[in-house]
Amino acid sequence: MTTTVVICGDLFDGRDDRLLGPTEIVIEDDTIAELSRSARRSAGTKIYDLSDRTVAPGFIDTHVHLCVDGLNLARQTLQRASTKALAGLRHAQQYMRYGFTTLRDLGVLDPGWPTIDLRDAIDGGLALGPRLIVAAHMISSTAGHGDLQGMLPCRCHTETSRVADSPARIRELVRMERAFSGDWIKTMNTGGYMSAGDDPARVTWFEDEMQTLGQTAQQLGMPLAVHTGAADGCKQALRAGARSLEHCYLIDDEGVAMAEKAGAFLVPTMQMTQEDKALLEAGKLPDQAVWKFRRDVAAIEQAQRRIARSKVDVALGTDCGMFPFSEGILEFQAMVASGLSPARALKAGTSQAAALLLRNDLGVIAPGMKADLVAMPGDPLEDIAVTRKVDFVMKAGRVYRHGEFDLFQ
């Protein structure tokens, strides 16, 4: 057994709304064994002195697309699945440098299964990177947000999308995700901004179709994540048993209240709104997105403030892949700018994210939990921007970044 002690100048444990002061964490192999003011030491104990840092649980991003290039969708969908997987591994490794030790990937636009392969390679020790939880594909209706045929030449049939227009076909696609060992089901029940031929303000599944999808996922024991925009779409997703609403661009007060009552999580991807605003102002937002985003941006930001004012469960998710992974760490700041307290934002990226993912071994620094730790200078409860300065990353007891050592640099 390998014993490690991490000396923390201050500690955010993922649960408390305050820092807990100087703490020493004892780690045995990949698991936290003890927290104390002065931990026991024995011969051979590895010690990491972070007495000038605030230590927190490893960050969790619950919405990424490692194998999607959002600004070049039509071109990127024509690449081989192996090319996407290799690029995705690089994205995952670089993102881990910012402190993200666990990622939920919510789908590729490819007939293959590159994120399943990535997850299994990392779990099996064939590759190094963050822990992956995977919804392999995005199930959509024809003319829904996951249907890319409108972006490709009319004679180019690439089968990049998982498209269904009948309950029987919906069941088949959900079952196939389970057959190939997906962890989650991902669907879209409204349009989106970067896709062509659909509108985020319009619902794209009929009620019986959405219910079929939700019931099939539930029967197979797979939690359901729903990309949704329109207020009616948010409510439809909740009626179908969604565990998480992704983006919820135009959610209203009734939808927020329904989510709170149902115990569902909202993943509002707030930094992406700022990224798209910058692209719009620079004249670089893709043509198919301009009219929709310009129409809705004020309402999106109002919905984000509505979420922040509520008591609904919020988890951090970025939609990185639709914008550069290097910008994902800014989600903490975007959440605070929208009205969440720094403590709530930090919980959204640690304990709340773990709760969404049904991982009771992650997101909190306590005995029995996986030893996923990050450290940063300063107090993130006083200045959330210090989350951008993470310079120590540990996953399952193994250090990936510390001082001049940076495994993925």
C-alpha positions as CSV (number, residue, x, y, z in Angstrom):
1,M,0.0,0.0,0.0
2,T,1.2,3.5,-0.9
3,T,0.7,6.3,1.6
4,T,0.6,9.9,0.7
5,V,0.1,13.1,2.8
6,V,-1.1,16.3,1.2
7,I,-0.5,19.4,3.4
8,C,-3.1,22.0,2.7
9,G,-2.8,25.7,3.6
10,D,-6.6,25.8,3.4
11,L,-9.4,23.4,2.4
12,F,-12.6,23.6,0.4
13,D,-14.1,20.1,1.0
14,G,-16.9,20.4,-1.6
15,R,-19.7,20.4,1.0
16,D,-19.1,23.4,3.3
17,D,-19.8,27.0,2.3
18,R,-16.5,28.1,3.9
19,L,-12.9,27.1,3.9
20,L,-11.9,24.7,6.7
21,G,-8.4,26.0,7.4
22,P,-5.1,24.2,7.4
23,T,-5.6,20.4,6.9
24,E,-3.5,17.4,6.2
25,I,-5.0,14.7,4.0
26,V,-3.8,11.1,4.3
27,I,-4.2,9.0,1.1
28,E,-3.8,5.3,0.9
29,D,-3.4,4.1,-2.7
30,D,-6.3,5.9,-4.5
31,T,-8.5,6.7,-1.6
32,I,-8.7,9.4,1.1
33,A,-8.1,7.7,4.5
34,E,-8.0,10.6,7.0
35,L,-8.2,14.3,7.4
36,S,-6.6,16.0,10.4
37,R,-4.6,19.0,11.6
38,S,-1.5,16.9,11.8
39,A,-1.6,13.6,10.0
40,R,0.4,10.5,11.0
41,R,3.5,9.7,9.0
42,S,5.5,6.6,8.5
43,A,8.7,5.7,6.7
44,G,8.2,6.0,2.9
45,T,5.2,8.3,3.1
46,K,5.1,10.7,0.1
47,I,4.5,14.3,1.1
48,Y,3.1,17.1,-1.0
49,D,3.5,20.5,0.7
50,L,0.7,22.7,-0.5
51,S,0.7,24.9,2.7
52,D,0.6,28.0,0.5
53,R,-2.4,26.8,-1.5
54,T,-6.2,26.2,-1.2
55,V,-7.0,22.5,-1.9
56,A,-10.4,21.5,-3.4
57,P,-11.9,18.3,-4.9
58,G,-11.0,17.6,-8.5
59,F,-13.2,19.6,-10.8
60,I,-16.0,17.9,-12.7
61,D,-17.4,19.1,-16.1
62,T,-20.7,17.4,-16.8
63,H,-21.0,18.5,-20.4
64,V,-18.2,18.2,-22.9
65,H,-17.8,16.9,-26.5
66,L,-14.2,15.6,-26.8
67,C,-14.7,14.4,-30.3
68,V,-16.7,17.4,-31.7
69,D,-15.4,20.5,-33.4
70,G,-18.3,22.9,-33.0
71,L,-17.1,25.6,-35.4
72,N,-16.3,23.1,-38.1
73,L,-19.1,20.6,-37.8
74,A,-19.6,19.8,-41.5
75,R,-15.9,19.2,-42.1
76,Q,-15.2,17.4,-38.9
77,T,-18.0,14.9,-39.2
78,L,-16.2,13.5,-42.3
79,Q,-13.1,12.5,-40.3
80,R,-12.5,8.9,-39.2
81,A,-13.6,7.9,-35.8
82,S,-10.0,7.0,-34.9
83,T,-8.9,10.6,-35.8
84,K,-11.6,12.0,-33.5
85,A,-10.6,9.7,-30.7
86,L,-7.0,10.7,-30.8
87,A,-7.9,14.4,-30.9
88,G,-10.4,13.8,-28.1
89,L,-7.7,12.2,-25.9
90,R,-5.5,15.2,-26.4
91,H,-8.3,17.5,-25.5
92,A,-9.0,15.4,-22.4
93,Q,-5.4,15.5,-21.2
94,Q,-5.0,19.2,-21.8
95,Y,-8.3,19.9,-20.0
96,M,-7.1,17.9,-17.0
97,R,-4.3,20.4,-16.6
98,Y,-6.9,22.9,-15.5
99,G,-8.1,20.7,-12.7
100,F,-10.9,18.6,-14.4
101,T,-10.4,15.1,-13.2
102,T,-13.8,13.8,-14.3
103,L,-15.8,14.6,-17.5
104,R,-19.2,13.6,-18.8
105,D,-19.0,13.4,-22.6
106,L,-22.5,14.0,-24.1
107,G,-22.1,12.6,-27.6
108,V,-20.3,12.4,-30.9
109,L,-21.4,12.9,-34.4
110,D,-20.1,9.7,-35.8
111,P,-21.4,6.2,-36.5
112,G,-18.6,4.8,-34.4
113,W,-18.0,4.8,-30.7
114,P,-14.8,6.8,-30.1
115,T,-15.7,8.1,-26.6
116,I,-16.5,4.6,-25.4
117,D,-13.1,3.5,-26.6
118,L,-11.5,6.5,-24.9
119,R,-13.3,5.8,-21.6
120,D,-12.3,2.2,-21.7
121,A,-8.7,2.9,-22.6
122,I,-8.3,5.3,-19.7
123,D,-10.1,3.0,-17.3
124,G,-7.9,0.1,-18.4
125,G,-4.6,2.0,-18.0
126,L,-3.9,2.1,-21.8
127,A,-4.1,5.9,-21.8
128,L,-3.8,8.6,-19.2
129,G,-6.4,11.2,-18.7
130,P,-9.5,12.2,-16.7
131,R,-12.2,9.8,-15.7
132,L,-14.9,9.7,-18.5
133,I,-18.6,9.1,-18.2
134,V,-20.2,8.7,-21.6
135,A,-23.3,9.2,-23.6
136,A,-22.0,7.9,-26.8
137,H,-24.4,9.5,-29.3
138,M,-27.0,12.3,-29.5
139,I,-30.5,10.9,-30.4
140,S,-32.5,13.4,-32.4
141,S,-35.6,13.6,-34.6
142,T,-35.3,14.5,-38.2
143,A,-34.8,18.3,-38.4
144,G,-33.8,18.2,-34.7
145,H,-30.6,19.6,-33.3
146,G,-28.7,16.3,-33.8
147,D,-29.7,15.9,-37.5
148,L,-26.7,17.3,-39.6
149,Q,-28.0,16.4,-43.0
150,G,-28.9,20.1,-43.7
151,M,-25.2,21.0,-43.3
152,L,-23.9,18.4,-45.8
153,P,-24.4,18.0,-49.6
154,C,-27.7,16.4,-50.5
155,R,-26.0,13.4,-51.9
156,C,-23.6,12.9,-48.9
157,H,-25.2,10.3,-46.6
158,T,-22.7,9.8,-43.8
159,E,-24.9,8.5,-41.1
160,T,-23.3,10.8,-38.6
161,S,-26.5,11.3,-36.7
162,R,-28.7,9.1,-34.6
163,V,-32.1,10.1,-36.0
164,A,-35.5,8.6,-35.2
165,D,-39.1,9.5,-36.1
166,S,-41.1,6.7,-34.5
167,P,-41.3,5.1,-31.1
168,A,-40.0,1.8,-32.4
169,R,-36.9,3.4,-33.9
170,I,-36.4,5.5,-30.7
171,R,-36.4,2.3,-28.6
172,E,-33.9,0.7,-31.0
173,L,-31.5,3.6,-30.7
174,V,-31.7,3.8,-26.9
175,R,-31.1,0.0,-26.7
176,M,-28.1,0.2,-29.0
177,E,-26.5,2.8,-26.7
178,R,-26.9,0.3,-23.9
179,A,-25.6,-2.6,-26.0
180,F,-22.4,-0.8,-26.6
181,S,-22.0,0.1,-22.9
182,G,-23.0,3.7,-22.9
183,D,-23.4,5.2,-19.4
184,W,-26.1,7.9,-20.2
185,I,-28.7,8.6,-22.8
186,K,-28.4,12.0,-24.5
187,T,-31.2,13.5,-26.6
188,M,-32.3,16.9,-28.0
189,N,-35.9,17.9,-27.7
190,T,-35.5,21.4,-29.1
191,G,-33.3,22.9,-31.8
192,G,-29.9,24.5,-31.1
193,Y,-27.8,27.4,-32.3
194,M,-24.9,25.9,-34.2
195,S,-27.1,23.4,-36.2
196,A,-28.9,24.2,-39.4
197,G,-32.6,23.8,-40.0
198,D,-33.9,23.9,-36.4
199,D,-34.7,26.5,-33.8
200,P,-34.0,26.4,-30.0
201,A,-37.4,28.0,-29.4
202,R,-39.2,25.1,-30.9
203,V,-39.8,21.6,-29.5
204,T,-38.8,18.8,-31.9
205,W,-40.1,15.6,-30.2
206,F,-43.8,14.9,-29.9
207,E,-44.9,14.0,-26.4
208,D,-45.3,10.3,-27.1
209,E,-41.8,10.2,-28.7
210,M,-40.2,11.9,-25.7
211,Q,-42.0,9.6,-23.3
212,T,-40.9,6.6,-25.2
213,L,-37.3,7.7,-25.0
214,G,-37.5,8.4,-21.3
215,Q,-39.3,5.2,-20.5
216,T,-36.8,3.1,-22.5
217,A,-33.8,4.7,-20.8
218,Q,-35.4,4.2,-17.4
219,Q,-36.1,0.6,-18.1
220,L,-32.5,0.0,-19.1
221,G,-31.2,1.8,-16.0
222,M,-29.6,4.7,-18.0
223,P,-30.0,8.3,-16.7
224,L,-31.2,10.8,-19.3
225,A,-29.6,14.1,-20.3
226,V,-31.7,16.4,-22.5
227,H,-30.4,19.3,-24.6
228,T,-33.3,21.7,-24.4
229,G,-34.0,25.4,-25.1
230,A,-37.7,26.4,-25.2
231,A,-39.5,26.7,-21.9
232,D,-42.0,24.0,-23.2
233,G,-39.1,21.8,-24.1
234,C,-37.7,22.0,-20.5
235,K,-41.0,20.9,-19.1
236,Q,-41.4,18.1,-21.6
237,A,-38.0,16.8,-20.7
238,L,-38.9,16.8,-17.0
239,R,-42.1,15.0,-17.6
240,A,-40.1,12.3,-19.4
241,G,-37.9,11.8,-16.4
242,A,-34.7,13.7,-17.4
243,R,-32.1,13.7,-14.7
244,S,-30.3,16.8,-16.3
245,L,-31.5,19.6,-18.5
246,E,-28.6,20.8,-20.6
247,H,-28.4,24.5,-21.5
248,C,-32.1,25.2,-20.7
249,Y,-31.7,28.4,-22.7
250,L,-35.2,29.7,-22.3
251,I,-36.4,28.0,-19.1
252,D,-39.2,29.9,-17.3
253,D,-40.1,30.1,-13.6
254,E,-42.5,27.1,-13.9
255,G,-39.8,25.0,-15.5
256,V,-37.3,25.9,-12.7
257,A,-39.9,25.0,-10.1
258,M,-40.7,21.7,-11.8
259,A,-37.0,20.8,-11.9
260,E,-36.6,21.6,-8.2
261,K,-39.6,19.5,-7.3
262,A,-38.4,16.6,-9.5
263,G,-34.8,16.7,-8.1
264,A,-33.5,17.2,-11.6
265,F,-30.2,19.1,-12.2
266,L,-29.8,22.1,-14.5
267,V,-26.6,22.4,-16.4
268,P,-26.8,26.0,-17.8
269,T,-23.5,26.2,-19.8
270,M,-23.1,29.9,-19.0
271,Q,-19.6,30.5,-20.4
272,M,-20.7,29.3,-23.8
273,T,-23.1,32.2,-24.0
274,Q,-20.2,34.5,-23.4
275,E,-18.2,32.7,-26.1
276,D,-21.0,33.1,-28.6
277,K,-21.5,36.7,-27.8
278,A,-17.9,37.4,-28.5
279,L,-18.1,35.5,-31.9
280,L,-21.3,37.5,-32.8
281,E,-19.6,40.8,-32.0
282,A,-16.5,39.8,-34.0
283,G,-18.6,38.7,-37.0
284,K,-17.4,35.1,-36.6
285,L,-20.5,33.3,-35.4
286,P,-21.5,30.7,-38.0
287,D,-24.2,32.0,-40.3
288,Q,-26.8,29.5,-39.2
289,A,-26.5,30.6,-35.6
290,V,-26.6,34.4,-36.1
291,W,-30.3,35.1,-36.4
292,K,-31.2,32.6,-33.6
293,F,-28.6,33.7,-31.1
294,R,-29.1,37.4,-31.7
295,R,-32.9,37.0,-31.1
296,D,-32.4,35.0,-27.9
297,V,-29.3,36.2,-26.2
298,A,-31.0,38.6,-23.8
299,A,-33.6,35.9,-22.9
300,I,-30.8,33.3,-22.3
301,E,-29.0,35.6,-19.9
302,Q,-32.3,36.3,-18.1
303,A,-32.9,32.6,-17.8
304,Q,-29.4,32.1,-16.3
305,R,-30.1,34.8,-13.7
306,R,-33.5,33.1,-13.0
307,I,-31.6,29.8,-12.3
308,A,-29.1,31.6,-10.1
309,R,-31.9,33.1,-8.0
310,S,-33.6,29.7,-7.4
311,K,-32.7,26.8,-5.1
312,V,-32.6,24.3,-7.9
313,D,-29.7,21.8,-8.2
314,V,-27.1,23.2,-10.6
315,A,-24.1,21.3,-12.0
316,L,-21.2,22.7,-13.9
317,G,-21.1,21.9,-17.6
318,T,-19.5,23.9,-20.3
319,D,-20.2,22.3,-23.8
320,C,-16.5,22.5,-24.5
321,G,-15.9,21.1,-28.0
322,M,-18.5,23.6,-29.2
323,F,-15.9,26.2,-28.1
324,P,-12.2,25.7,-27.1
325,F,-11.4,23.5,-24.1
326,S,-8.9,26.2,-22.9
327,E,-11.9,28.4,-22.1
328,G,-13.9,25.9,-20.0
329,I,-12.3,26.8,-16.7
330,L,-14.0,30.2,-17.1
331,E,-17.4,28.5,-16.3
332,F,-16.9,29.2,-12.6
333,Q,-16.5,32.9,-13.3
334,A,-19.5,32.9,-15.6
335,M,-21.7,31.2,-13.0
336,V,-20.8,33.8,-10.4
337,A,-21.3,36.7,-12.9
338,S,-24.8,35.3,-13.5
339,G,-25.6,35.4,-9.7
340,L,-24.5,32.2,-8.1
341,S,-22.4,32.6,-5.0
342,P,-18.8,31.4,-5.3
343,A,-19.5,28.5,-2.9
344,R,-22.5,27.4,-5.0
345,A,-20.4,27.6,-8.2
346,L,-17.6,25.5,-6.6
347,K,-20.1,23.0,-5.4
348,A,-21.6,22.9,-8.9
349,G,-18.2,21.8,-10.2
350,T,-17.5,19.3,-7.4
351,S,-20.1,17.7,-5.1
352,Q,-23.2,18.7,-7.1
353,A,-21.6,17.5,-10.3
354,A,-20.8,14.2,-8.6
355,A,-24.4,13.9,-7.3
356,L,-25.7,14.4,-10.8
357,L,-23.4,11.7,-12.1
358,L,-24.5,9.3,-9.3
359,R,-20.9,9.1,-8.2
360,N,-20.9,9.0,-4.4
361,D,-17.1,8.5,-4.4
362,L,-16.3,11.8,-6.1
363,G,-16.6,15.6,-5.6
364,V,-15.9,15.7,-1.8
365,I,-12.8,15.6,0.3
366,A,-13.6,13.1,3.0
367,P,-12.5,9.6,4.2
368,G,-13.5,6.9,1.8
369,M,-13.7,9.2,-1.3
370,K,-11.4,8.9,-4.3
371,A,-8.3,11.0,-3.9
372,D,-9.1,13.6,-6.6
373,L,-7.6,16.9,-5.6
374,V,-6.7,20.3,-7.1
375,A,-4.8,23.2,-5.5
376,M,-4.7,26.9,-6.4
377,P,-3.2,30.1,-4.9
378,G,-5.7,32.3,-3.1
379,D,-9.2,32.0,-1.8
380,P,-11.8,31.0,-4.4
381,L,-14.7,32.0,-2.1
382,E,-13.3,35.5,-2.1
383,D,-12.1,35.6,-5.8
384,I,-13.6,32.8,-7.9
385,A,-11.0,33.8,-10.7
386,V,-8.3,31.9,-8.8
387,T,-9.8,28.7,-10.1
388,R,-7.9,29.7,-13.3
389,K,-4.6,29.3,-11.5
390,V,-4.8,25.6,-10.6
391,D,-1.2,24.2,-10.5
392,F,-1.7,20.9,-8.7
393,V,-3.8,18.1,-10.1
394,M,-4.2,14.6,-8.5
395,K,-6.6,11.9,-9.8
396,A,-7.1,8.7,-7.7
397,G,-4.0,9.4,-5.7
398,R,-1.7,10.0,-8.8
399,V,-0.2,13.4,-9.3
400,Y,-0.5,14.7,-12.9
401,R,0.6,18.3,-12.3
402,H,2.7,19.9,-9.5
403,G,5.1,22.8,-9.8
404,E,7.4,22.2,-12.7
405,F,6.1,18.6,-13.2
406,D,3.3,18.6,-15.8
407,L,2.6,15.2,-17.3
408,F,0.6,16.6,-20.3
409,Q,2.6,19.8,-21.0
